[in-house]
Amino acid sequence: MIPMAGGDRCRLYLVTPPAIVPGFADTLAAALDAGDVAALQIRLKDLSDDALQRAVDALRPVAQARGVAVILNDRADLAMALGCDGAHVGQEDTPAPVARKLLGSLTMGVTCHASRHLAMEAGEAGADYVAFGAFFPTATKLAPAHAEVEIVRWWAELMELPCVAIGGITAENCSVLVEAGADFLAVVGGVWNHPEGAAAGVRAMNAAIGAA
């Protein structure tokens, strides 16, 4: 399970940029040292297994040494072997019931887009958290669905299973999701593309979460 802190406090869930450049491990370390981060999702598409392993080996120790859970995107089959704390699967990836068996006791997150039905199915399949989005326009990936804040509010009021909000989330627009009851905010560009650097991005996100 992704570690929770401070009771019901919403926490930051970082997702790696689409491509890792040389020296990124140092950038990651500075970002994680700048404020509270619950998890790092390593989301690197179209890499060979060997290249993915090298990336995980470079980033995982940086996060885990700081108490940040490492979640591998898509590859539930590799998460345990690579020393990750869990995996996140989408609707086009390994089916959640299969991923649950592969992961054992590791954390499993499931993308549910804007669907209450998919979220309920994910919970029944043993997900440790569900992810809703995209809530705002995002350049990171083509979002198959637009989610309304109401789905977070509905889930938070009825379910104990944590939910992650994702999609174009920044320090400027996140307050409605925090107020609705999101347990985690998944952020990519809002941190890595911050004009003052990733560490400033983490500080800005935590300040916005705290102020909401």
MOURJO-V411442 format. One record per residue. N is the residue number from 1. RES is the residue in one small letter. SS is DSSP state (alpha for helix, beta for strand, coil for the rest). OMEGA is omega in whole degrees, 0 to 359 (999 if undefined). BURIAL is b if it has 16 or more other C-alpha atoms within 10 Angstrom, else e. Layout:
n->N res->RES ss->SS omega->OMEGA burial->BURIAL
n->N res->RES ss->SS omega->OMEGA burial->BURIAL
This chain:
n->1 res->m ss->coil omega->175 burial->e
n->2 res->i ss->coil omega->182 burial->b
n->3 res->p ss->coil omega->176 burial->e
n->4 res->m ss->coil omega->180 burial->e
n->5 res->a ss->coil omega->176 burial->e
n->6 res->g ss->coil omega->177 burial->e
n->7 res->g ss->coil omega->186 burial->e
n->8 res->d ss->coil omega->184 burial->e
n->9 res->r ss->coil omega->174 burial->e
n->10 res->c ss->coil omega->183 burial->b
n->11 res->r ss->beta omega->181 burial->b
n->12 res->l ss->beta omega->179 burial->b
n->13 res->y ss->beta omega->184 burial->b
n->14 res->l ss->beta omega->173 burial->b
n->15 res->v ss->beta omega->182 burial->b
n->16 res->t ss->coil omega->172 burial->b
n->17 res->p ss->coil omega->185 burial->b
n->18 res->p ss->coil omega->179 burial->e
n->19 res->a ss->coil omega->180 burial->e
n->20 res->i ss->coil omega->180 burial->e
n->21 res->v ss->coil omega->177 burial->e
n->22 res->p ss->coil omega->181 burial->e
n->23 res->g ss->coil omega->183 burial->e
n->24 res->f ss->alpha omega->180 burial->e
n->25 res->a ss->alpha omega->178 burial->b
n->26 res->d ss->alpha omega->177 burial->e
n->27 res->t ss->alpha omega->179 burial->b
n->28 res->l ss->alpha omega->180 burial->b
n->29 res->a ss->alpha omega->179 burial->b
n->30 res->a ss->alpha omega->180 burial->b
n->31 res->a ss->alpha omega->182 burial->b
n->32 res->l ss->alpha omega->178 burial->b
n->33 res->d ss->coil omega->187 burial->e
n->34 res->a ss->coil omega->181 burial->b
n->35 res->g ss->coil omega->185 burial->b
n->36 res->d ss->coil omega->174 burial->b
n->37 res->v ss->coil omega->182 burial->b
n->38 res->a ss->coil omega->188 burial->b
n->39 res->a ss->beta omega->172 burial->b
n->40 res->l ss->beta omega->173 burial->b
n->41 res->q ss->beta omega->176 burial->b
n->42 res->i ss->beta omega->185 burial->b
n->43 res->r ss->coil omega->182 burial->b
n->44 res->l ss->coil omega->185 burial->b
n->45 res->k ss->coil omega->170 burial->e
n->46 res->d ss->coil omega->174 burial->e
n->47 res->l ss->coil omega->171 burial->e
n->48 res->s ss->coil omega->179 burial->e
n->49 res->d ss->alpha omega->180 burial->e
n->50 res->d ss->alpha omega->180 burial->e
n->51 res->a ss->alpha omega->178 burial->e
n->52 res->l ss->alpha omega->179 burial->b
n->53 res->q ss->alpha omega->179 burial->b
n->54 res->r ss->alpha omega->179 burial->e
n->55 res->a ss->alpha omega->179 burial->b
n->56 res->v ss->alpha omega->180 burial->b
n->57 res->d ss->alpha omega->180 burial->e
n->58 res->a ss->alpha omega->188 burial->e
n->59 res->l ss->alpha omega->185 burial->b
n->60 res->r ss->alpha omega->181 burial->b
n->61 res->p ss->alpha omega->180 burial->b
n->62 res->v ss->alpha omega->181 burial->b
n->63 res->a ss->alpha omega->185 burial->b
n->64 res->q ss->alpha omega->177 burial->b
n->65 res->a ss->coil omega->181 burial->e
n->66 res->r ss->coil omega->179 burial->e
n->67 res->g ss->coil omega->181 burial->e
n->68 res->v ss->coil omega->179 burial->b
n->69 res->a ss->beta omega->180 burial->b
n->70 res->v ss->beta omega->182 burial->b
n->71 res->i ss->beta omega->181 burial->b
n->72 res->l ss->beta omega->180 burial->b
n->73 res->n ss->beta omega->174 burial->b
n->74 res->d ss->coil omega->196 burial->b
n->75 res->r ss->coil omega->175 burial->b
n->76 res->a ss->alpha omega->181 burial->b
n->77 res->d ss->alpha omega->183 burial->b
n->78 res->l ss->alpha omega->189 burial->b
n->79 res->a ss->alpha omega->182 burial->b
n->80 res->m ss->coil omega->182 burial->b
n->81 res->a ss->coil omega->181 burial->e
n->82 res->l ss->coil omega->175 burial->e
n->83 res->g ss->coil omega->179 burial->b
n->84 res->c ss->coil omega->180 burial->b
n->85 res->d ss->coil omega->179 burial->b
n->86 res->g ss->beta omega->180 burial->b
n->87 res->a ss->beta omega->176 burial->b
n->88 res->h ss->beta omega->182 burial->b
n->89 res->v ss->beta omega->176 burial->b
n->90 res->g ss->coil omega->181 burial->b
n->91 res->q ss->coil omega->180 burial->e
n->92 res->e ss->coil omega->183 burial->e
n->93 res->d ss->coil omega->177 burial->e
n->94 res->t ss->coil omega->179 burial->b
n->95 res->p ss->coil omega->185 burial->e
n->96 res->a ss->alpha omega->180 burial->b
n->97 res->p ss->alpha omega->178 burial->e
n->98 res->v ss->alpha omega->179 burial->e
n->99 res->a ss->alpha omega->180 burial->b
n->100 res->r ss->alpha omega->179 burial->b
n->101 res->k ss->alpha omega->180 burial->e
n->102 res->l ss->alpha omega->187 burial->b
n->103 res->l ss->alpha omega->183 burial->b
n->104 res->g ss->coil omega->182 burial->e
n->105 res->s ss->coil omega->179 burial->e
n->106 res->l ss->coil omega->180 burial->b
n->107 res->t ss->beta omega->174 burial->b
n->108 res->m ss->beta omega->173 burial->b
n->109 res->g ss->beta omega->183 burial->b
n->110 res->v ss->beta omega->174 burial->b
n->111 res->t ss->beta omega->181 burial->b
n->112 res->c ss->coil omega->178 burial->b
n->113 res->h ss->coil omega->179 burial->b
n->114 res->a ss->coil omega->189 burial->b
n->115 res->s ss->coil omega->174 burial->b
n->116 res->r ss->alpha omega->181 burial->e
n->117 res->h ss->alpha omega->179 burial->e
n->118 res->l ss->alpha omega->179 burial->b
n->119 res->a ss->alpha omega->178 burial->b
n->120 res->m ss->alpha omega->178 burial->e
n->121 res->e ss->alpha omega->179 burial->b
n->122 res->a ss->alpha omega->178 burial->b
n->123 res->g ss->alpha omega->180 burial->b
n->124 res->e ss->alpha omega->180 burial->e
n->125 res->a ss->coil omega->177 burial->b
n->126 res->g ss->coil omega->177 burial->b
n->127 res->a ss->coil omega->175 burial->b
n->128 res->d ss->coil omega->171 burial->b
n->129 res->y ss->beta omega->175 burial->b
n->130 res->v ss->beta omega->181 burial->b
n->131 res->a ss->beta omega->178 burial->b
n->132 res->f ss->beta omega->176 burial->b
n->133 res->g ss->coil omega->10 burial->b
n->134 res->a ss->coil omega->181 burial->b
n->135 res->f ss->coil omega->181 burial->b
n->136 res->f ss->coil omega->177 burial->b
n->137 res->p ss->coil omega->182 burial->e
n->138 res->t ss->coil omega->177 burial->e
n->139 res->a ss->coil omega->185 burial->e
n->140 res->t ss->coil omega->180 burial->e
n->141 res->k ss->coil omega->176 burial->e
n->142 res->l ss->coil omega->183 burial->e
n->143 res->a ss->coil omega->180 burial->b
n->144 res->p ss->coil omega->182 burial->e
n->145 res->a ss->coil omega->172 burial->e
n->146 res->h ss->coil omega->181 burial->e
n->147 res->a ss->coil omega->175 burial->b
n->148 res->e ss->coil omega->182 burial->e
n->149 res->v ss->alpha omega->183 burial->b
n->150 res->e ss->alpha omega->181 burial->e
n->151 res->i ss->alpha omega->176 burial->b
n->152 res->v ss->alpha omega->180 burial->b
n->153 res->r ss->alpha omega->179 burial->b
n->154 res->w ss->alpha omega->182 burial->e
n->155 res->w ss->alpha omega->183 burial->b
n->156 res->a ss->alpha omega->181 burial->b
n->157 res->e ss->alpha omega->187 burial->e
n->158 res->l ss->alpha omega->191 burial->e
n->159 res->m ss->coil omega->174 burial->e
n->160 res->e ss->coil omega->181 burial->e
n->161 res->l ss->coil omega->182 burial->e
n->162 res->p ss->beta omega->175 burial->b
n->163 res->c ss->beta omega->177 burial->b
n->164 res->v ss->beta omega->173 burial->b
n->165 res->a ss->beta omega->184 burial->b
n->166 res->i ss->beta omega->173 burial->b
n->167 res->g ss->coil omega->174 burial->b
n->168 res->g ss->coil omega->185 burial->b
n->169 res->i ss->coil omega->178 burial->b
n->170 res->t ss->coil omega->177 burial->b
n->171 res->a ss->coil omega->183 burial->b
n->172 res->e ss->coil omega->186 burial->e
n->173 res->n ss->coil omega->190 burial->e
n->174 res->c ss->coil omega->189 burial->b
n->175 res->s ss->alpha omega->182 burial->b
n->176 res->v ss->alpha omega->179 burial->e
n->177 res->l ss->alpha omega->176 burial->b
n->178 res->v ss->alpha omega->181 burial->b
n->179 res->e ss->alpha omega->180 burial->e
n->180 res->a ss->alpha omega->177 burial->b
n->181 res->g ss->coil omega->177 burial->b
n->182 res->a ss->coil omega->179 burial->b
n->183 res->d ss->coil omega->181 burial->b
n->184 res->f ss->beta omega->173 burial->b
n->185 res->l ss->beta omega->178 burial->b
n->186 res->a ss->beta omega->188 burial->b
n->187 res->v ss->beta omega->175 burial->b
n->188 res->v ss->coil omega->184 burial->b
n->189 res->g ss->alpha omega->180 burial->b
n->190 res->g ss->alpha omega->176 burial->b
n->191 res->v ss->alpha omega->188 burial->b
n->192 res->w ss->alpha omega->180 burial->b
n->193 res->n ss->coil omega->180 burial->e
n->194 res->h ss->coil omega->185 burial->b
n->195 res->p ss->coil omega->179 burial->e
n->196 res->e ss->coil omega->178 burial->e
n->197 res->g ss->coil omega->186 burial->e
n->198 res->a ss->alpha omega->179 burial->b
n->199 res->a ss->alpha omega->177 burial->b
n->200 res->a ss->alpha omega->177 burial->b
n->201 res->g ss->alpha omega->177 burial->b
n->202 res->v ss->alpha omega->179 burial->b
n->203 res->r ss->alpha omega->181 burial->b
n->204 res->a ss->alpha omega->179 burial->b
n->205 res->m ss->alpha omega->181 burial->b
n->206 res->n ss->alpha omega->176 burial->b
n->207 res->a ss->alpha omega->180 burial->e
n->208 res->a ss->alpha omega->177 burial->b
n->209 res->i ss->alpha omega->180 burial->b
n->210 res->g ss->alpha omega->183 burial->e
n->211 res->a ss->alpha omega->185 burial->e
n->212 res->a ss->coil omega->999 burial->e
